[in-house]
């Protein structure tokens, strides 16, 4: 009893209440539901093409062992077969007709043995098919898709930071007529999701000649109301005296912006940068209508078009999916705190 | 850093000139100009053109070449011979998309907010490793819709993990994504899986803002946990919950990408939602009916306006209620 009491002791309270038990149970189930699907995907991405076609599937990437046989070309799958003398022997299958497989002992390749396929058990070994990943760069224009995604994400984020911080600076550190109207106009666009102006946005992008250009995806969303809001709130906390002092020293307004206000806003800029990277890397609908040619596809578009094919090559598709979720997972692992504060302060994602 | 400062120095003369011409305060206009230009070209202009598209017919993309058609597009979209029977509608697929979207939104938002609330309540307790548990639920929020859909498509395909589980329990495998009801169920489930963490965070922030002494007082009075929840937590959380409900509803009504990749809108039109209808009418089909797509967009916008007004109403009612109390 004393041991149970010690094990169930919690901070603050004397003993584990039944509600604590339910809570932890809920959390553990949640952990499973949230992470198991992702883990399953990652493990599956290491399976060979034949292992992926196997049913029922295994969690770990097992694949059938195969060996070369003297006097024959190629590799032959190994099976465990009950031997006539009792016990089991390991044979390689060289051919199969209907339910009868012809097998040989790899050590004695001349002696052929007929085996009913019901009696054999495949010999499996743990094998990570790194080829699923390395092949991507040779076989497909995967490198191109990756580059397109990275280019859009990086350039769009830089422009987003520049444009929105400039606007936020103007809206937080100046008094000019029409200031309130401008602010409301920008924040008001929060109410207009891209989905409801899809057709005219397509027209505009077409008219400025950016269809099937990466810039057609970058430009339409570089001004974000979320970004302006986030940065303005932060810049309001920068004391005006700093700016007045700089003006005394004859610094130009531009110099004040990029030498004083911008460096001081670094924490807010970091939050916006993380958001922007996530938005751009994961973006789907805008690229879907703007980029229709294969060579300008982003990773998301490439994934979508591969999964839509008649014969989905799952082993490549899964590897590609894993590569696509790596950057996001890194952001999650190292910068999660910033995202959480961003959401808490702006209420948007 | 050197190159960056070169770029910034390049712009300096421009701003100096503007400062001399306009005066210090009006330079602000130069600072907001890039932002307003982007908004103007890619948001405000499209809003106006959208109305124009909705009121014109034909397959031309250039507005100048499109003949005026009045409310024809809305008639095509919305008119039915008999409103109790969808197959008599001009565009029965649109009506199906509307009903699917409403059904999806009600179920997805309702269930998600309940689960997000439960999760937030659990995370708000004195538990060990709270930061870790919180991030567990947050992780899927960061994944792209395409990745989310592919993760689940892989589990749900006919030879996937779920069917392996069924076979292991001696049951018949199920075609999860090609049976209408199952496909609909999974669109809801997957969308809750992907977005719940975000709303959990917002609710958690609301819970942490409730003053601790209220709970201490409740404990003094030996109030049961259930009573504490009903009398303290939920009423004080109300403003927060209203925001969460409306945000979630606005997102749910625009559901598209995850479902598009997961089921493609099928089987048949079982999981076709309004945004997918817009996308298909305007972009994916052979004959691209931009006018019809724009009319559908405006219908969607009407839903969103109603939701936003409802939020204002609810928030105000909630505040009034508090004042009376």
Interface residues (C-beta under 8 A of the other chain):
Chain A: X10 X11 X12 X13 X19 X20 X23 X24 X26 X27 X30 X31 X33 X34 X35 X37 X38 X40 X41 X44 X53 X55 X56 X57 X162 X163 X164 X166 X167 X169 X170 X171 X173 X174 X175 X176 X179 X182 X185 X186 X189 X191 X192 X193 X195 X196 X197 X198 X199 X200 X201 X202 X203 X204 X206 X208 X219 X220 X221 X222 X223 X228 X247 X252 X253 X254 X255 X257 X258 X278 X281 X282 X283 X284 X285 X288 X289 X300 X303 X304 X307 X308 X314 X317 X318 X321 X324 X325 X328 X329 X331 X332 X336 X339 X340 X343 X344 X347 X349
Chain B: X8 X11 X12 X14 X15 X16 X19 X24 X25 X26 X27 X28 X29 X31 X32 X34 X35 X36 X38 X39 X41 X42 X43 X45 X46 X47 X48 X49 X50 X53 X61 X62 X63 X118 X119 X122 X125 X126 X127 X128 X133 X135 X136 X137 X138 X139 X140 X141 X142 X143 X144 X145 X146 X147 X150 X151 X152 X153 X154 X155 X159 X160 X161 X163 X164 X167 X168 X193 X198 X201 X202 X205 X225 X243 X247 X250 X254 X256 X257 X260 X261 X264 X275 X278 X279 X282 X283 X290 X293 X294 X297 X298 X300 X301 X304 X308
